């Protein structure tokens, strides 16, 4: 994956429960310095809970999270910053852009010239000249500019990792490409890493180096973006990918049913109640029984290209 390079973030066999609901159920992944890793899956798959645990906002039931080799606990690590999907909700309407971006510096009592640090962060986020935006309020700028302010508020802390939760979901289609290009440029220019949560594999198509696919609290497939998009192995990944506009040659697959109740996980492969491969009737009787009765488990931490699917692993 990155020979000789230590992982920036390691998540190993992570479990997060809310009562009987297993929101994250044995997830493992690595984020390497200077890469964009797209964490994809439907709503309810556990993606947001996973990144909240990485940032220290959600306590894990069990498992390990290490940031730069240090075990993460319930605290806010300034090297890890969050970019939320709704910039309007993330910004205080009573604060100016300057106050919003400077807030993290003031809370952390960071040394240095505050004004210059804020202006530099705004410039990095594409708000130039920064002086034009300092005294504006959120309602005085566009949705795309508000998202850039959110990104500037993260970048001012000079993070090693950005956790981006559906970073363009609330933006107009005309602006999404600009924000994605900005995120890719930040990685290429500064060497930070981004873990981008999305339900849309089209986002991965545009900016990600690697993809991790999550279903019912587990990573079920990992690989380079090129490998995942050109030759998806897991039937869940294929179904997600079939509706991406860039893959018009793929036959569209509509998944039947909803994501199962997190308090009652299906037996065997947890995707089997919705699996097009199983429903097609093409599997042998022995393999179909295995899908229904035996759990293939999550993708292992060290997997570069892997899928938790019995027919694929056979």
C-alpha positions as CSV (number, residue, x, y, z in Angstrom):
1,X,0.0,0.0,0.0
2,X,2.7,2.5,1.1
3,X,5.8,0.5,1.8
4,X,7.9,1.8,4.7
5,X,5.3,4.5,5.6
6,X,3.5,4.3,9.0
7,X,-0.2,4.7,9.0
8,X,-1.6,8.1,10.1
9,X,-4.7,6.4,11.6
10,X,-5.2,2.8,12.4
11,X,-8.7,1.5,13.4
12,X,-8.6,-2.1,14.6
13,X,-11.6,-4.3,15.3
14,X,-13.7,-1.3,16.4
15,X,-17.1,-1.8,18.0
16,X,-19.5,0.9,19.0
17,X,-22.9,0.0,20.5
18,X,-25.9,2.0,21.4
19,X,-27.8,-0.4,23.7
20,X,-28.3,-3.5,21.6
21,X,-27.7,-1.7,18.3
22,X,-24.3,-2.5,16.8
23,X,-23.5,0.7,14.9
24,X,-19.9,-0.3,14.3
25,X,-19.3,-4.0,14.5
26,X,-15.7,-5.0,14.0
27,X,-14.5,-2.4,11.5
28,X,-10.8,-2.1,10.7
29,X,-9.0,0.3,8.4
30,X,-5.9,2.4,7.9
31,X,-5.5,5.9,6.6
32,X,-2.0,6.7,5.2
33,X,-0.4,10.2,5.1
34,X,-1.1,12.2,2.0
35,X,-4.0,10.1,0.7
36,X,-7.8,10.5,0.3
37,X,-9.7,7.4,1.6
38,X,-13.3,7.3,0.7
39,X,-15.5,5.5,3.2
40,X,-18.7,4.6,1.3
41,X,-22.0,3.0,2.1
42,X,-25.7,3.7,2.5
43,X,-27.1,5.7,5.4
44,X,-27.1,3.6,8.5
45,X,-24.0,1.6,7.6
46,X,-22.0,3.2,10.5
47,X,-19.8,5.6,8.6
48,X,-20.5,8.7,10.6
49,X,-20.2,6.8,13.9
50,X,-16.8,5.5,12.8
51,X,-15.4,8.9,12.1
52,X,-16.8,10.4,15.3
53,X,-14.9,7.6,17.2
54,X,-11.7,8.5,15.3
55,X,-12.0,12.1,16.3
56,X,-12.7,11.2,19.9
57,X,-16.3,12.4,19.9
58,X,-17.8,8.9,20.4
59,X,-16.6,6.3,22.9
60,X,-15.8,2.9,21.4
61,X,-17.2,-0.2,23.1
62,X,-14.1,-2.1,22.2
63,X,-11.3,-2.1,19.7
64,X,-8.4,0.3,19.1
65,X,-7.9,3.6,17.4
66,X,-4.4,5.0,17.0
67,X,-3.6,8.4,15.6
68,X,0.1,8.8,14.7
69,X,0.7,5.7,16.8
70,X,-1.1,7.1,19.9
71,X,-4.2,5.5,21.2
72,X,-7.2,7.8,20.7
73,X,-9.6,8.5,23.6
74,X,-12.4,10.9,24.3
75,X,-10.6,14.2,23.6
76,X,-10.2,16.6,20.7
77,X,-6.9,16.1,18.9
78,X,-6.0,19.2,16.9
79,X,-4.3,17.1,14.3
80,X,-7.7,15.6,13.4
81,X,-10.3,18.1,12.2
82,X,-13.9,17.5,11.1
83,X,-15.6,19.0,8.0
84,X,-19.4,18.7,8.3
85,X,-21.9,18.2,5.5
86,X,-24.1,21.2,6.3
87,X,-22.0,24.4,6.4
88,X,-24.9,26.5,7.4
89,X,-25.6,24.5,10.5
90,X,-21.8,24.3,11.3
91,X,-21.3,28.1,11.3
92,X,-22.4,30.4,14.0
93,X,-24.6,33.1,12.3
94,X,-23.6,35.7,14.9
95,X,-19.9,35.4,14.2
96,X,-17.9,36.9,11.4
97,X,-15.8,34.7,9.1
98,X,-12.8,35.9,11.0
99,X,-14.2,34.9,14.4
100,X,-15.3,31.5,13.0
101,X,-11.9,30.6,11.6
102,X,-10.0,32.0,14.6
103,X,-12.2,30.2,17.2
104,X,-10.1,27.0,17.2
105,X,-6.9,29.0,17.6
106,X,-8.3,30.8,20.6
107,X,-9.7,27.7,22.3
108,X,-6.3,25.9,21.9
109,X,-4.4,29.1,22.7
110,X,-2.2,28.5,19.7
111,X,0.9,30.8,19.5
112,X,1.5,33.1,16.5
113,X,-0.1,35.9,14.6
114,X,-3.8,35.1,14.6
115,X,-4.7,37.4,11.8
116,X,-2.1,36.0,9.5
117,X,-3.0,32.5,10.3
118,X,-6.7,33.1,9.6
119,X,-5.9,34.8,6.3
120,X,-3.6,32.0,5.3
121,X,-6.3,29.4,6.0
122,X,-8.9,31.4,4.1
123,X,-6.5,31.6,1.1
124,X,-5.8,27.8,1.3
125,X,-9.6,27.3,1.2
126,X,-9.9,29.4,-2.0
127,X,-11.3,32.5,-0.4
128,X,-9.1,35.2,-2.0
129,X,-8.3,37.9,-1.2
130,X,-9.0,36.8,2.4
131,X,-9.4,40.4,3.5
132,X,-12.6,40.6,1.5
133,X,-14.3,37.9,3.7
134,X,-13.0,38.6,7.2
135,X,-15.8,40.8,8.4
136,X,-18.7,39.1,6.5
137,X,-21.3,36.9,8.3
138,X,-22.4,33.5,7.0
139,X,-25.7,34.8,5.5
140,X,-23.7,37.2,3.4
141,X,-21.8,34.5,1.5
142,X,-22.9,31.7,-0.8
143,X,-23.2,28.0,0.2
144,X,-20.0,27.1,-1.5
145,X,-18.2,29.9,0.3
146,X,-19.6,28.8,3.6
147,X,-18.2,25.3,3.0
148,X,-14.9,26.9,2.2
149,X,-15.1,28.8,5.6
150,X,-15.7,25.4,7.3
151,X,-12.6,24.0,5.6
152,X,-10.6,27.1,6.5
153,X,-11.6,26.6,10.2
154,X,-10.2,23.1,10.0
155,X,-7.0,24.1,8.1
156,X,-6.1,26.9,10.4
157,X,-5.2,24.2,13.0
158,X,-2.7,22.7,10.6
159,X,-4.2,19.2,10.8
160,X,-2.7,15.9,9.6
161,X,-6.2,14.5,8.9
162,X,-9.5,15.9,7.8
163,X,-12.6,13.8,8.5
164,X,-15.1,14.9,5.9
165,X,-18.7,13.8,6.5
166,X,-20.6,14.0,3.2
167,X,-18.7,17.2,2.4
168,X,-20.6,18.1,-0.7
169,X,-24.0,16.5,-0.1
170,X,-25.8,19.8,0.7
171,X,-24.2,21.8,-2.1
172,X,-25.5,22.6,-5.6
173,X,-24.1,20.3,-8.3
174,X,-22.3,23.2,-9.9
175,X,-20.3,23.8,-6.7
176,X,-19.6,20.2,-5.7
177,X,-16.8,19.8,-8.3
178,X,-15.0,23.0,-7.0
179,X,-15.1,21.8,-3.4
180,X,-13.9,18.3,-4.3
181,X,-11.0,19.8,-6.4
182,X,-10.1,22.0,-3.4
183,X,-9.9,19.0,-1.1
184,X,-7.8,17.1,-3.6
185,X,-5.5,20.1,-3.9
186,X,-5.1,20.4,-0.1
187,X,-3.9,16.9,0.0
188,X,-1.5,17.3,-2.9
189,X,-0.1,20.6,-1.6
190,X,0.1,20.0,2.1
191,X,0.4,16.3,2.5
192,X,-2.5,16.0,4.9
193,X,-4.9,13.0,4.6
194,X,-8.6,13.0,4.2
195,X,-11.1,10.3,5.2
196,X,-14.2,11.3,3.2
197,X,-17.5,9.7,4.2
198,X,-20.0,9.4,1.4
199,X,-22.9,7.3,0.1
200,X,-21.8,8.3,-3.4
201,X,-19.1,6.4,-5.2
202,X,-19.0,9.2,-7.7
203,X,-17.1,11.2,-5.0
204,X,-14.5,8.5,-4.8
205,X,-14.3,8.6,-8.6
206,X,-13.3,12.2,-8.4
207,X,-10.8,12.5,-5.6
208,X,-10.0,9.3,-3.7
209,X,-6.9,7.2,-3.8
210,X,-8.5,4.2,-2.0
211,X,-12.0,3.1,-1.2
212,X,-13.4,1.3,1.9
213,X,-16.9,0.0,1.5
214,X,-19.0,-0.2,4.7
215,X,-22.1,-2.3,5.3
216,X,-23.9,-2.9,8.7
217,X,-21.0,-1.7,10.8
218,X,-18.2,-3.5,8.9
219,X,-15.7,-2.8,6.1
220,X,-16.7,-5.4,3.4
221,X,-14.4,-4.4,0.6
222,X,-11.2,-2.3,0.3
223,X,-9.0,-1.5,-2.6
224,X,-7.5,1.3,-4.7
225,X,-10.1,3.5,-6.4
226,X,-9.1,2.2,-9.8
227,X,-9.5,-1.4,-8.7
228,X,-12.8,-0.8,-6.9
229,X,-14.3,1.2,-9.8
230,X,-13.0,-1.0,-12.6
231,X,-13.5,-4.4,-11.0
232,X,-15.7,-4.3,-7.8
233,X,-15.7,-7.7,-6.1
234,X,-18.4,-7.5,-3.4
235,X,-22.0,-7.6,-4.7
236,X,-22.8,-4.7,-2.4
237,X,-20.1,-2.6,-4.0
238,X,-21.3,-3.5,-7.5
239,X,-24.8,-2.4,-6.6
240,X,-23.6,1.0,-5.3
241,X,-21.4,1.5,-8.3
242,X,-24.1,0.6,-10.8
243,X,-25.9,3.8,-10.2
244,X,-22.9,6.1,-10.6
245,X,-23.3,8.1,-13.8
246,X,-19.7,7.5,-14.9
247,X,-20.4,3.7,-15.1
248,X,-23.1,3.7,-17.7
249,X,-21.9,0.4,-19.1
250,X,-22.9,-1.4,-15.9
251,X,-26.3,-2.9,-15.6
252,X,-28.1,-1.0,-12.8
253,X,-28.9,-3.1,-9.7
254,X,-31.6,-2.0,-7.4
255,X,-31.1,-3.4,-3.9
256,X,-34.3,-4.9,-2.4
257,X,-35.3,-4.1,1.1
258,X,-33.8,-1.8,3.7
259,X,-30.6,-2.1,5.8
260,X,-31.6,-4.6,8.6
261,X,-32.2,-3.6,12.1
262,X,-28.9,-3.1,13.9
263,X,-30.2,-4.9,17.0
264,X,-30.9,-8.1,14.9
265,X,-28.1,-8.8,12.5
266,X,-28.8,-11.4,9.9
267,X,-27.1,-14.8,10.2
268,X,-24.2,-15.7,7.9
269,X,-23.1,-13.0,5.6
270,X,-25.0,-9.9,6.8
271,X,-25.7,-8.8,3.2
272,X,-27.3,-12.1,2.2
273,X,-31.0,-10.9,2.6
274,X,-30.4,-8.2,-0.1
275,X,-27.7,-9.9,-2.2
276,X,-28.4,-9.9,-5.9
277,X,-25.8,-12.7,-6.4
278,X,-27.7,-15.0,-3.9
279,X,-31.1,-14.0,-5.3
280,X,-30.0,-14.8,-8.9
281,X,-30.1,-18.5,-8.2
282,X,-26.7,-19.0,-9.9
283,X,-24.8,-20.1,-6.8
284,X,-24.4,-23.7,-5.9
285,X,-26.6,-25.1,-3.2
286,X,-23.5,-25.5,-1.0
287,X,-22.3,-21.9,-1.5
288,X,-25.8,-20.5,-1.0
289,X,-26.0,-22.3,2.3
290,X,-22.7,-21.0,3.3
291,X,-23.8,-17.4,2.5
292,X,-26.9,-17.8,4.7
293,X,-25.2,-19.7,7.6
294,X,-21.5,-18.7,7.9
295,X,-20.3,-15.2,8.6
296,X,-17.3,-14.3,6.4
297,X,-16.3,-11.6,8.9
298,X,-15.0,-8.1,8.2
299,X,-12.1,-7.3,5.9
300,X,-8.8,-7.6,7.8
301,X,-6.8,-4.6,8.7
302,X,-3.9,-5.5,6.5
303,X,-6.0,-6.2,3.4
304,X,-5.0,-4.0,0.4
305,X,-7.6,-5.5,-2.0
306,X,-10.2,-7.7,-0.3
307,X,-13.9,-8.4,-0.1
308,X,-15.8,-10.2,2.6
309,X,-17.9,-12.4,0.3
310,X,-17.9,-16.2,0.3
311,X,-18.2,-16.6,-3.5
312,X,-15.5,-14.0,-4.1
313,X,-13.2,-15.7,-1.6
314,X,-13.8,-19.2,-2.9
